[in-house]
Amino acid sequence: MADQVFLLANVVIMIAYAAIMVAIVVPVARAGQLRTNKLAVATALIFFSCSVGHGLHAVMAYRSILQPPGLGHDHVVADGWPWTAAVWDVFTALVGAYYWTLRRAYGVLLGKGAIFVDPWQHRRLAEADARERAALEDAESRRAMLAAVVEHTDDAIIGLTPEGRVTAWNPGAQRLFGYTAEEVIGQPATIFADDADRHRQDDTLTRIRHGERGISYEARRLHRDGHPIDVSFTVAPIHDGVGTVIGVSVVARDITAAKEAAERQRQLQERTNQAQRMESLGNLAGGVAHDFNNILAIIANYTDFAIAASTGDPEVQADLTQVRTATERATNLTRQLLTFTRADTIRPQDVDLNIAVAEVKGMLERTIGEHITLITRPARHPLTVRVDPGQLQQVLLNLAINARDAMAEGGTLVIEANSATVDGDELDVQPPLSAGAYARLLVSDTGVGIPPEVAEHIFEPFYTTKPRGKGTGLGLATVYGIVSEAGGGINLYSEPGIGTTFRIYLPLVTGSTAQAVQARPRRQPPRGAGQTILVVEDEPALTRVVTRILSDAGYHVIAANNGPEALDLFERHGCDALLTDVIMPEMSGRRLAELVHQANPDLPVLYMSGYSNGLLGTTQILDDDIAFIEKPFTADELLHKLHATLAGRTATANQ
């Protein structure tokens, strides 16, 4: 019975070892490592030798079972099988020793489906693994650097779905548009565009989905607080591995300041061109006037000779008298030309503007017509300037006559005198002025106004919009020449259908009261403390300027282009003060303030206008005691006036 068990055990072990050997050899052979993977081959040999050894023992047990009863153990030994098994066991031991000598240099499994790897292959795999780890670390470093750039750039970087919904929103986008990532992710990008620009935005996304590589354009968008911003966009598709558009990247940059700088440069260039054009016209007109005066002198004198020689012929004398009258008119025209070109003889002297205004008022009251209401507002203190008195009267009379002609159906003419400080950067004063204090004359009317295309040429000689025979085109050119000769400048503000205001700046005489004001050091304007100011102005360029001034001074600004938009922003955000233009389409600044005061009666309001307060007060557009600032104003003037307006509200609240 023992022999049968021994036989069975050895057969089972033999089959098991043979199966293990096959399990080792087959994957190694498939991996092509039968010659290089010595450790795997040695392992297979061990299991092969063990399998053969147990096979030998099984044969011995089988022969023992089949031995006839008469034969003993010595017969089996005599057959030599034990010696064969012993030799094979020695071979197996040697294979095992060889295996363990190899095993010390190995230790890395080849991987799933194989057994071991040799040292050379191990080094290759280790080097490949190191390279892969280095590549992954480098890629991760690049991704981290790119993420840091996106996080800290001032530009807005936005991710969209191909349909236009926001998927990514960096801090630059939050600074540009005012919305946090939590507020906009998942929202359509059209929430930032007005109705007019949404079609363009949809068209851009459609072009990207259809394969365009990149699109750049500029547009206006709305900040969260309602004020408009000029933005440049660069839109590009995001592709997956097979080239399908799976998203859209948008890089947006605020170009408001750049556009303002470009507009300012354009205006500077335009002002330079205007000055050059006026100089050229002046030189031409001066040459013509001198030569023409010589011709007129000849005509006038010979006409006088002919009149004296034709005493006995009344008809001839009447004809010659008409020639003499025409000669005098021509002489007056040339005198105006010479005034424009600064070539005429002038006799400057110290003149008090208040006296000059009073004298002109006396002349106009008799001639201007009953359909015109004439109002004069002298300065509170004497304002002394150095100018030819006759030329100063000519300036005021020319402007007053033009105002009268612009009010054929009647209206109001206001002449004011006061002082003003300029900072030297005004773009709408011709010719340019240096910084300092000036005496100022304002001539305002409620006439038909002057279109912008006419205002560009209004100071050029012989330019007129009056019917033939009604004007020479030299009136305002003469005004320009007189003012510039006196070292001053002139500003025109007009709105068609509303009226016109001319502002004339003249240097104050040293030692005068106004000059003493000029000598005082300029006070730094007080800064805001985060108060919210609702700015309402229908001119976008001026809105951007005012917003920038107030924001830089510590105020929070929300801006609107008209009254209804301002009311909507007021209801949503509220404000600490209202800064509004007076004359606007749809709703006047006065009406806007009335509606706002229904909700907040104590809200301070600061009005601004290109018209003088004198004109607006006399036409019942504004009251005389309201907070008001005239355009054009400097940043310091606006900040001082706004601070005073807010302080007035605070003082009232504390009473």
Secondary structure, DSSP 8 states (H G I E B T S, - for coil): -HHHHHHHHHHHHHHHHHHHHHHHHHHHHHTT-TTT-HHHHHHHHHHHHHHHHHHHHHHHHHHHHHS-TT--HHHHHHTTHHHHHHHHHHHHHHHHHHHHHHHTT---B--TT--B--HHHHHHHHHHHHHHHHHHHHHHHHHHHHHHHHHH-SSEEEEE-TTSBEEEE-HHHHHHH---HHHHTTSBGGGGS-HHHHHHHHHHHHHHHTT---EEEEEEEE-TTS-EEEEEEEEEEEE-TTS-EEEEEEEEEE-HHHHHHHHHHHHHHHHHHHHHHHHHHHHHHHHHHHHHHHHHHHHHHHHHHHHHHTTT-HHHHHHHHHHHHHHHHHHHHHHHHHHHTT-S----EEEEHHHHHHHHHHHHHHHS-TTEEEEEE--SS--EEEE-HHHHHHHHHHHHHHHHHT-TT-EEEEEEEEEEEE-S--SSSBS---SEEEEEEEEEE-SS---HHHHTTTTSTT---S-TTT--S-HHHHHHHHHHHTT-EEEEEEETTTEEEEEEEEEB-TTSHHHHHHHS---------S-EEEEE-S-HHHHHHHHHHHHHTT-EEEEESSHHHHHHHHHHH--SEEEEESS-SSS-HHHHHHHHHHH-TT--EEEEESS-HHHHHHTTSS-TTSEEEESS--HHHHHHHHHHHHHHHHHHHH-
